Amino acid sequence: MQRTGSFVLLAGLIAAAPAALAADKLTLYCSPQIEWCNLMVDAFQKETGIAVSMTRKSSGETFAQLKAEARNPKGDVWWGGTGDPHLQAAEEGLTEEYRSPMLPELHDWARRQAEQSGYRTVGIYAGALGIAYNPDLLTKNGLAAPACWKDLTKPEYKGHVQMANPNSSGTAYTTLATIVQIFGEDPGFDLIKALHVNINQYTKSGSAPTKAAGRGETTLAIAFMHDMVAQKVSGFPLEIVAPCEGTGYEIGSMSIVKGARNPDSARKFYDFALRADIQRMAEQVKAYQVPSNMKAEPPPQAPDLSKIKLIDYDFAKYGSSDERKRLLSKWDNEVKAMAR
């Protein structure tokens, strides 16, 4: 009888083992630059002992992955990337509601992101769109520096402008939505079509055009200004412009995947990522976004959003699934299909 009891106890422990192990794991989908992703993973593993499996993809790619995996979720947390696809994921029921105890420490714009999504996502940083140019290439090609969105449509810039594809990049989708909001839909798409003629490449990642401009592979780049600052601080020749008409901005966000296999670990990471001391670490990897925790001072090199003409970006409208699908379909049919 004693041996039978021991066997039953051992069998019970073996059966419980997968659940115990699951609590010590986390699958993270990460959308900012890889250096920041790695920093977050290392810090979280060191503090908690939870083993993290991380995949880095742009926000558009990650949103597509969540949709593809909806019936069999493989991720636990999606950290970073533009807020629009996070809001769309929330609307489509791809993410879980979670009200972190850290919410009272966050800026109003970060809490509004949570409230608007039914607490299925939260703001973790903010950053504004801008234009970067390589002054050496500008001089070499006899070009004037741009000051406005409309300047990018000038014939002399043909083949000199680079931006990401809005289907794969949250940065580029924010750009598309920004231009539509500033100019109105029809005039905005006329501008986007004129800009298309000047584009030399649509990249997959939103930060790639800025890196290309820094390396001298393109003269002009459309991206987030904090990515431009990172390249400039690293010694690359870049000048940064806040467009004269005004510009849109992102609320980089974080969400727990609906049906996450490791929900306890997911909530621990969520709370961890909202702490001021963790958000301050971003400067170590030259991430110059404005952090969402009010106690986390932005790095001194970070763009001062109070000095930039920001539009009243309509996150509710342009963060909706239907509007995103409509705008991307229109871009594919009316812009991408055009010859350059």
N, C-alpha and C positions, 0 to 999 in steps of 0.2 A: 504493500500500500504506500509506503514511504517513497519507493522509486516511482510509482505511478504519479504521486503528488508532485514529485520533483519534475517529472516529465511534463505534466500539465503546466506547472509554473514556467518552465523553460519555454514551452510552446507559446505561452501567453506573452512572454518577454519578446520572443522572436516576432510574433504578430504585431506587437506594439512598436517594434523598432523602426519601421518605415515612417510612422507618424512622428516619432521622436526626432528622427533625422531630418524630416521635412521642415521642422520648426527651426532648424539650424542652417537653412539654405535660403537663398534669394536669387531669383532670376530678374536682372535689371535690364530694361531697354533704355538706352541713354542717347540723347540727341544733341547735346552741345559738343564742343571739341573733345577729341579723345583724351587729351591730357587732363582735362577737368573730370571726365568720366573716370579715368584711372585713379585720380586723387580721391574722389568720393568713395570708390570701391575700397581702396587701401585703408582709408580712415575708418570706414564703417566696419570692415573686417577686423581691424586692430582693436576697435573699441568693444565690439559685441561678440567676436568669435564666430559670427555667422558667415558661412562661405558664400561668396557672391559669384554668379556666372553672369557676365555682362556682354551685351551686344551693342555696338555703336552704329546707329543709322540716323539719317535725317528725320525730321518730324513727319514729313509727308510719307516717307517709306515706313516709318513705325506705325503710323495710323493705318496704312494699308495692311501691314502685318497683323495688327489687332483685329481688323475686319476678317482677314483670312483665317485667323485662329479662333474666331468667336465661339465655335462649337467645341473646341478643344484648346482652351487657353494654355499657353506655355510660359508666359511672362507673369511677373508679380507686380512690378512697378515700372512705370514709364516716367523717367526724370528728364526734365528740360525740353527744349524745343519750343517753337512758337505756340501761343495759347489757342489760336483758332482751331487747329486739329484736335487739341485736347477737349475743347468745348464740343466739337463735332462728335468725338468719341463718347463724351458724356451723354449727348443727345441721343445717340444710337444705342445706348445701353451697354457700351463696351467697357465701362469703368465703374468702380464701386463707390458708394457714398462713404466718406470718412471725415469726421469733424475732429481735427487734431487739437489737442490741448494747447498747441503753440499758436493757434489763430489770433488770440488777443495781442500777440507781439508783432503782428504783421501790419504793413502799410494798408491804407484803405483800398488801394487798387488791387492788392493781392487778396484781401478778404472779399471784395466785390466779385472777383473771378470765382471764388469758392461759392458764394451765394448764388451767382448767376447759373452755375452748373449744378445746383442742388447738392453741393459739397462733393462732387465727383472729380473735381480738380482744384488746384490752388496755385496762386502766383508765387513763383520763387525768385524771379528777377525781372527787370524791365530794361528795354533797349530801343533806341530810335534808328530808323532807316536813314541812310545817307548815300553820298556819292564819294568815292575815293578816286584820285588820279595819281599817276606816276609822273612827277614833274619833268624827269629826264626824257621820257617818251613824248610828253606833251611838247617840250621844246624841240626835240629832234624832228617831230612831225609838223612843227609850225602851227600848233593848235592853241587856242585860247582856253583858259580854265573854265569849266562849267560853273554856274551858280544856281541853276534852277532845273527842275525836271524837264521843262520844255527845251532847254539847251541840248539835251541828249539826243534830240531828234534832228539836229543840224546835219546837213549833207556831209560836211567835212569830218564828221565823226564816224563815217561808215567804216565798219570793220574794227573799230577801236573800243567798243563797249561790250562788257561781259556781265551777265547775270545768271542766276540759277533758273531751272525749269520749275514753274509753280506747281506742277503735278507731283514732284518729288521733294520740293523744298518749301518749308514753311516761310522762310525768309522771302522767297519770290512770290508766294501767295499773298503775303502781307503787302508786298510792293504792288501787286495787281489790285488788291482791294483799296490800297491807299490812293492810287492814281484815279480810280473810279470815284472815290469819295471826294477828292479835291476838285476834279474837273467835271463830274457828272458822267454817267455811263457812256453815252455815245461819244462825247468829246474825249473822254478818257481812253476809250478803245481806239479812237483815231490817233491819239498820242502814242499808245502802245504799239499800234501798227507801224507808225513812223519810226519808233524806237527799234522795232524788230528788224528793220532794214539795216540798222547800224550794228546789230549784235553779231559778234564773231563766234560766240559759243554759248549755249545754255548748259550750265553745269548741273550735276545732280545735287551737290551740296551748296547751301546758301553762303558759306564762308569761302568757298573755292575761288570766286572771282577776285576777292580781296587779296588772297595769297598770290594769285596770278599777276595782279597789278604790282604787288611788291616785288615779284621776281622779274618783272619787265616783260611778261607774256601778253599783257593787255594794257592799254592806256588808261581805261576807265572801268570802274567796277561799281555795281549797285549791290549794297549789302547792309548789314547792321553796323552802326558806327563803332560799337565796342569791338567788333572783329577787326576793324580798321586800326583802332588804337593799339590792339595787340600786335599787329604787324609793324606799326610805326615804332613802338617801344622796343621791338626786337631789332631795330636798325634798318628796316626796309624803307626806301624812299616813297613816302605816300603823303598826300595832303587830303584833308577831309572836309567835305562840304555838307552843310545842312541846307537842303533845297529851299529856295526863296519862297516858293508857294506854300511851304509847310510840309510836314512829313508825318508818316504814320509811325507807330511803335508797336512793339510786342510786349506781352506779359508772358514771359517764359513760365511754363507750368509743370505740374507734377500730378500724376494720377495713379491710383491702384487699379490693376486690371481686374475686371469682373471675372469671378471664378478662379482667382489667384490660388495656386497650389500651396503657397506659403503665406497665408494672410497675416499671421502674427509677425513674421519677419518683415512683411511689406509695411505694416503700420509702424514698426520700429524704425525702418529706414525713412519713412515719411516724416516722422517727428524729428529724427536726426537731421534731415536735410533742411528743416525750417529753423534750426537753431542759429543764433547770431554767430557763435564761434565757428560753426561749420561754414556758413555763408562767407565769412571773412577770409576763409582759406582760398577762395577763388583767385585772389591776387597772386598767389604762389605760382599759378599756371597761366598768368596773363589773361585772365577772364575779367573783363572790365564792365560787366553789366551792373546795374543798380540793384542791390540785394533787397529782398522783400521784408526781411526782419528789420524793424525800426532801430534796433540796437546795433545793427551791422553797418558801419560807416562804409560808403563806397570808396574804392581806391581813388587816390588823388588824380589819377590819369583818366578815370571814367568820364564819359561825356556828361556834362551838367544839363540834365533834362529841363531844368528851369530856364535855361538860356536858349533853348531850341524851340522853334515854332512848331509845336505839336498840334495835329488835328484832333478833333473830337472823334477818335476812332470808334466806330460802332461795332463793338465786339459781339453784341447780341445778334446782329444781322449777319455779319461776315464770319462769325463763328458758328453759324448754323449749317447743318449738313446740306440742306437744299440749296442754299445760296452758294456754298462752295462748289457743289457739283455743277450748278448752272454757270458760274463764272469760269470754271476750268473748261467746261465743254465749249463755251463761247471762245475762250482763248485758243483751244485746240483747233476749232473750226475756222475761226476768222483771222487768227494771228500765226499760229505755228504752221499752218498750211500754206502761208504766203511764201513766195520765193524771196530770196535775199540777194 
